[in-house]
């Protein structure tokens, strides 16, 4: 099992590989997206949707939190 720091590094690599923004200025949006995904997970659970769908939404929350917690340049010019 990877450590917390290893998981954060892997997420940062995936973010760059997928072409998503990866600067400190984008952290507020990433945390907002984490809350949106958490709401979607709660909605999925509340509506009795398949467990896998709820888990997928929770994984998205973890992804955004790990990405938001990774140190990076400020992206300011």
C-alpha positions in Angstrom: 0.0 0.0 0.0 1.4 3.4 -0.9 2.1 6.0 1.7 0.1 9.2 1.8 3.0 11.1 0.2 3.4 8.5 -2.5 -0.4 8.7 -3.3 -0.2 12.5 -3.6 2.8 12.3 -6.0 1.0 9.7 -8.1 -2.1 11.9 -8.3 0.0 14.9 -9.3 1.6 12.8 -12.1 -1.9 11.8 -13.3 -3.1 15.4 -13.3 -0.2 16.5 -15.4 -0.5 13.4 -17.7 -4.2 14.2 -18.3 -3.4 17.9 -19.0 -5.3 19.3 -16.1 -4.2 22.5 -14.4 -1.7 21.9 -11.6 -0.8 25.2 -10.0 -1.5 26.6 -6.5 -4.0 29.0 -8.0 -6.2 26.0 -8.9 -6.4 24.6 -5.4 -9.7 26.4 -4.5 -11.4 24.9 -7.6 -10.1 21.4 -6.8 -11.4 21.6 -3.2 -14.7 22.9 -4.6 -14.8 19.9 -7.0 -14.1 17.6 -4.0 -17.2 18.9 -2.3 -19.3 18.5 -5.5 -18.2 14.9 -5.7 -19.0 14.4 -2.1 -22.5 15.7 -2.7 -22.8 13.4 -5.7 -21.7 10.4 -3.5 -24.3 11.3 -0.9 -27.0 11.7 -3.5 -26.1 8.3 -5.0 -26.2 6.6 -1.6 -29.5 8.4 -0.7 -31.1 7.2 -3.9 -30.0 3.6 -3.4 -27.9 3.5 -6.5 -25.4 0.7 -7.0 -22.7 0.7 -4.3 -20.0 0.9 -7.0 -21.3 4.2 -8.2 -21.2 5.7 -4.7 -17.7 4.3 -4.2 -16.6 5.8 -7.5 -17.8 9.3 -6.4 -15.9 8.9 -3.1 -12.8 7.9 -5.0 -13.1 11.2 -6.9 -13.3 13.1 -3.6 -10.1 11.4 -2.5 -8.4 12.2 -5.8 -9.3 15.9 -5.6 -8.2 16.2 -1.9 -4.9 14.5 -2.6 -4.4 16.8 -5.6 -5.3 19.9 -3.7 -2.8 18.9 -1.0 0.2 18.6 -3.3 2.8 21.4 -3.1 3.3 23.1 -6.4 4.4 26.4 -7.9 2.0 29.3 -7.6 1.5 29.7 -11.3 1.8 33.5 -11.0 3.7 35.5 -13.6 
